[in-house]
Amino acid sequence: MWSKRQAYYFLFVSLIFSLSFAFFPPQLRFDYDFEQFFPLDDEDLGFYQSYAQTFGEDNDYLLLAFENQGKEPWKSDFLELFQKLQTRIEVLNNVDTTISILNLQQPRISPFGIRFLPVISFENNSNQVRRLDFPLEEKFISSDGKALLLLVQNQKNISKEEGDVLYNQILDEISNSGLSLRAVAGKIQTQRDFVELMQEEFSFFLGLSLLVMLLMLVFLFRSWWGVVIPIVVLGIGVAWGFGVILWLGKPLALMSVMQPTIFLIVGLGAMVHLFSHIRQYLKKGHPIDQAIHEAFSHLLIPIGLTMLTTAFGFFSLWFTSVPALKDFGLTTGIGIFMMFLSVVFISPGLLYLIKISSSNSSSNSSRELGLNRLFLGLLHHKKKVIWTFLVLFVLSLALGSQVRVNGYLLDNLPSNHPIRADFEYFDQQFGGSNPLEIAIW
């Protein structure tokens, strides 16, 4: 088994499988639905879903705060621009209605009946602005009196693609209005920015994982083939994993940013075991073909069991009641299985293709001598090692018990992130950004 002919056959199959992603490219999709983190049997979630089907979701809105460039907003020229912008936004597709202090009306009861007067009235080319006392006025005027609020209510349950189009249209209208946008918050804005942030973090963690893996391989093997081949194999394994996940119709969710690191760690452990055994055989004077054959023959079952049990451990998350964890466990298990196939199918063929000379048994002797001294030192201080482990274990239990569960989504963002800053602005100046709706039956 693992002869050169078999290795080339597996390498050819791997090439065909890799090319299939080019001829049948999977569709890249991102899932931003935070409701997936609630258990399916949660009563509150069931009530909310029933409510959303009847009345629409409670976050189908966009909050826009505008300032008059350091001046007070009660200037007719600013109010005129504000009113024109509100009118243009209201006629956009997928906009249900717009609300601001300019279209609020106050009922007045008189002997002749009820009439409605605008809370704010002004005339063009005049600085005279008339304001009526209104109980909800502070909800549309910032606490510092510098900004006015425009609430845009979009149509119910629009898709993310429709939301992106609408949000871009609103931004275009704002840029052409001559007004200064102070802050923005709402579903169509947050979902777009969160998906973009998720894409950036996905690329960042993938690149960081590859960099750490590269440094580890250089430190462990210090040979070009001991670095290049694992990089190629693990990179293909990650591509296979996500390709199959997308082929199955599974989108990349919020927890997917952790998957590249998981795939690479599992695959790197297998590659280190294989290459370490190959180096040992080469140092003993065995030819490269025999070293490859012996290493893969002896380690295939242990490595396979290790990676497959890890995959089944993630598959076990399928039995939870939280949809996000179910999908994360399923897709991570699939990715680990594809990484195993990448290691088994590609590594032997590349090792046979590349001309690798037998290593000198005296190479890296200083490093091996240092490792031997470290090992002997650990044996000499066994009690200290055990006590250190116990102290760290108890300390970990004590500190772990202090961990608090925080489901506040914005806490996952950096403190200086624009999304977080805008939400905090609405909390401070407009009393919050979330609605309060009460069901009565």
BELQUI-V693443 format. One line per field, one symbol per residue. ss: DSSP state (H for helix, E for strand, C for the rest). phi: phi as a letter, one per 30 degrees, with the letter a starting at -180 (. if undefined). psi: psi as a letter, one per 30 degrees, with the letter a starting at -180 (. if undefined). A space follows every 10 residues. Layout:
ss: ???
phi: ???
psi: ???
//
This chain:
ss: CCCHHHHHHH HHHHHHHHHH HHHCCCCCCE CCCHHHHCEC CCHHHHHHHH HHHHHCCCCC EEEEEEEECC ECCCCHHHHH HHHHHHHHHH CCCCEEEEEE CCCCEEEEEE CCEEEEEECE EECCCCCCEE ECCCCCHHHC ECCCCCEEEE EEEECCCCCH HHHHHHHHHH HHHHHCCCCE EEEEEEHHHH HHHHHHHHHH HHHHHHHHHH HHHHHHHHHH HCCHHHHHHH HHHHHHHHHH HHHHHHHCCC CECHHHHHHH HHHHHHHHHH HHHHHHHHHH HHHCCCCHHH HHHHHHHHHH HHHHHHHHHH HHHHHHHHHC CEHHHHHHHH HHHHHHHHHH HHHHHHHHHH HHHCCCCCCC CCCCHHHHHH HHHHHHHHHH CHHHHHHHHH HHHHHHHHHH CCCCCCCCHH HHCCCCCHHH HHHHHHHHHC CCCCCCCCCC C
phi: .hdddddddd dddddddddd dddbddddbb ccdddddcdd cddddddddd ddddciddbd abcbcbcchi cdddcddddd dddddddddd cddicdabbb ddcdbcdbcb eckcbccddb bacdibcdbc bcdbdceddc bdddicbccc ccccddhddd dddddddddd dddddcdicc ddabaldddd dddddddddd dddddddddd dddddddddd chbdddcddd dddddddddd edddededid ddcdddddde dddddddded dddddddddd ddddjddddd ddddddddcd dddddddddd ddddeddddd cceddddddd dddddddddd dddddceddd dddddcdddd dcdhdddddd dddddddddd cddddddddd dddddddddd dcdcdbcddd ddcddcdedd ddddddddcb ikbcdcbccb b
psi: lhleeeeeee eeeeeeeeff feeiklkjlk kgjffffkkf gkeeeeeeee eeeefllggi lkkkkklhhf lkfhkeeeee eeeeeeeeef glkgkelkkl ffgkkkkkkl fgaklkkkek klkkgkgjkk kkkkegefff klefgflkkj kjjllkhlle eeeeeeeeee eeeefffglj jelkklefee eeeeeeeeee eeeeeeeeee eeeeeeeeee ehkeffeeee eeeeeeeeee eeeeeeeggk ljaeffffee eeeeeeeeee eeeeeeeeee eeffgkleee eeeeeeeffe eeeeeeeeee efeeffffgl gjeeeeeeee eeeeeeeeee eeeeeeeeee eeekjklkkk ffkgeeeeee eeeeeeeeef heeeeeeeee eeeeeeeeee ffkkkjgjef ffllfgkeee eeeeeeeefg glfkljkkkk .
//
